[in-house]
Amino acid sequence: MKKVWLITGCSTGFGRELAKELLTNGYQVAVTARNVADIADIVAAYPDTAISIRLDVTDAQQIVQAVKSTIDRFGRIDVLVNNAGIGYFGAIEESEEAEVRRMFEINVFGLARMTQEVLPHMRRQKSGHILNVASIGGLRSFPGVGFYNATKYAVDGLSESLAKEVAPLGIKVTVIAPSGFRTDWAGRSAKNTSIKIEDYATTAWKNMGDIRGYSGNQPGDPVKAAKAMIQVTETENPPMRLLLGVAALKGARAKLEELKKDFDTWSSVTEGADFTS
């Protein structure tokens, strides 16, 4: 029996490509979006194995209804993909609190609410797999996207704790950490701050410009990413973190070296902070 998937944020990018790939291969999929017109074509092509659900992950009632609708239609949820998310560009000092809070509501609290709503069903089944789409920016930070980085670090940290809590219950958790992929993340899905401070021109502004400039030309292939996510859920021992893209692997390895250098250089100070026995 093919697994039942519930995916958030299917209007574009990873969510859309993943839903299409799954349905092509016979899985049952709850396809969600804030505007269901954006996913009507996907569901129409697979009326027997797909369901369209309106879902804004900042709306608690819509989350409850999305999970209920999936269970009512398919009887279970085997894989939850927390994919819905947005970006925001601005140096830390330039960033507007209202926009930052909105991003946290979607990227972190929306993901957490979805997870909390699905977990009781997975616990009863004694099985399930949760894929939380984060970013290499949840392992390694960059200028101009500091608050976005913060949301993805939060996803990574929450996921690691969750994995340890639910492992004895038969539930698996994997963080998906992509680098640059040809999704809409750097396009309409990410807003720019309206505040400009010239002192950040060579750091935050430059990186923001570079990211915007290569939107649509990133090396990552969303279809291949979708195939990788499916592969992870079909293996007996999936990774806690799955990096996607050459740049993600390179960046993660560089971060490990940076950490090791600091840890080793300051080890005597670190160890000296304990009470002496």
Rosetta blueprint (number, residue, H / E / L):
1 M L
2 K L
3 K L
4 V E
5 W E
6 L E
7 I E
8 T L
9 G L
10 C L
11 S L
12 T L
13 G H
14 F H
15 G H
16 R H
17 E H
18 L H
19 A H
20 K H
21 E H
22 L H
23 L H
24 T H
25 N L
26 G L
27 Y L
28 Q E
29 V E
30 A E
31 V E
32 T E
33 A E
34 R L
35 N L
36 V H
37 A H
38 D H
39 I H
40 A H
41 D H
42 I H
43 V H
44 A H
45 A H
46 Y L
47 P L
48 D L
49 T L
50 A E
51 I E
52 S E
53 I E
54 R E
55 L L
56 D L
57 V L
58 T L
59 D L
60 A H
61 Q H
62 Q H
63 I H
64 V H
65 Q H
66 A H
67 V H
68 K H
69 S H
70 T H
71 I H
72 D H
73 R H
74 F H
75 G L
76 R L
77 I L
78 D L
79 V E
80 L E
81 V E
82 N E
83 N L
84 A L
85 G L
86 I L
87 G E
88 Y E
89 F E
90 G E
91 A L
92 I L
93 E L
94 E L
95 S L
96 E L
97 E H
98 A H
99 E H
100 V H
101 R H
102 R H
103 M H
104 F H
105 E H
106 I H
107 N H
108 V H
109 F H
110 G H
111 L H
112 A H
113 R H
114 M H
115 T H
116 Q H
117 E H
118 V H
119 L H
120 P H
121 H H
122 M H
123 R H
124 R H
125 Q H
126 K L
127 S L
128 G E
129 H E
130 I E
131 L E
132 N E
133 V E
134 A L
135 S L
136 I H
137 G H
138 G H
139 L L
140 R L
141 S L
142 F L
143 P L
144 G L
145 V E
146 G H
147 F H
148 Y H
149 N H
150 A H
151 T H
152 K H
153 Y H
154 A H
155 V H
156 D H
157 G H
158 L H
159 S H
160 E H
161 S H
162 L H
163 A H
164 K H
165 E H
166 V H
167 A H
168 P H
169 L H
170 G L
171 I E
172 K E
173 V E
174 T E
175 V E
176 I E
177 A E
178 P E
179 S L
180 G L
181 F E
182 R L
183 T L
184 D L
185 W L
186 A L
187 G L
188 R L
189 S L
190 A E
191 K E
192 N E
193 T L
194 S L
195 I L
196 K L
197 I L
198 E H
199 D H
200 Y H
201 A L
202 T L
203 T L
204 A H
205 W H
206 K H
207 N H
208 M H
209 G H
210 D H
211 I H
212 R H
213 G H
214 Y L
215 S L
216 G L
217 N L
218 Q L
219 P L
220 G E
221 D L
222 P H
223 V H
224 K H
225 A H
226 A H
227 K H
228 A H
229 M H
230 I H
231 Q H
232 V H
233 T H
234 E L
235 T L
236 E L
237 N L
238 P L
239 P L
240 M L
241 R E
242 L E
243 L E
244 L E
245 G L
246 V H
247 A H
248 A H
249 L H
250 K H
251 G H
252 A H
253 R H
254 A H
255 K H
256 L H
257 E H
258 E H
259 L H
260 K H
261 K H
262 D H
263 F H
264 D H
265 T H
266 W L
267 S H
268 S H
269 V H
270 T H
271 E H
272 G L
273 A L
274 D L
275 F L
276 T L
277 S L
